[in-house]
Amino acid sequence: MIRLDAATFLLQWAVGGLAFTWVTTRRREVGLGYGWMMRGVFAAMAAGSVLVGRVVGPVPVRDAAAVGVVIAAAVALVVSVQRRSAGVAGQRELVERRSARVAAMTGIDREEQRFDKNAAEFPPSLDLVAPLVGIVGLVAGGLDAGSPAWLSVLRVLVGAAFMGAVTDAMLLGHWYLVQPGLARGPLLELVRWTGWIWPAHVAVMLIPVGMVSVLNGTIDDDYGGVLGWMWVACAATTAVLVLVTRLALKERQYSAVMAATGLLYLAILTAFGQDLVARAVLG
């Protein structure tokens, strides 16, 4: 059977989050502060993976990869802070357009955030290094989790993508309070990714031995099958929440972004259930 390892789960979450951080930073629309927050949060999770691994049982390759994730995320963070004077292209253009519009309407040149156009921007490709290193650790963690090895590794990798997408979407939704006027494209992209990954995540949990065995009673969850149906409820609710979030983002009002963020809060809870309940029962 496949075991649920807290250290692997933390690394899984960190790698997925950092991968989808790159999905957003590559657009060059969201301010640098968003990247600082994401790298700090997920580097801390990767560091937690190392510490937990030492307590519950070290896996040398996984733990070394987790250290690599921390270092790569820290390097990207330092480079981004060093190049903060350049901002990002999309943010610069938005600030300039707004200032020009205000000046045209009022005849007053308001003070605006200044960027150095001649300074080099942060290269988003740096955000890919940490998740690429982390994938090695996830494969090692999956192999250590039990057999069949291919299914264990597949569940870890798909789970990383699923948890990363939904977590980043929720955190980005909050960033709209910090960066008013940001287009909805970055948030819509993460919500779409969550919707695309959801069926893959459900599928890998159904592959035998999977949740079907829990639902039909072949595997005893010690609660009379309740956990199996709880997983079904979490998976179905996550799908509904993602769909409703996409519908909310079609509304023109700014409040729609905040409504979508609230829905994504709930989606994280149900997504956790979708991933952790299945892996705990099957483990």
Order of alpha helices (4+ residues) and beta strands (2+ residues): alpha-alpha-alpha-alpha-alpha-alpha-alpha-alpha-alpha-alpha-alpha
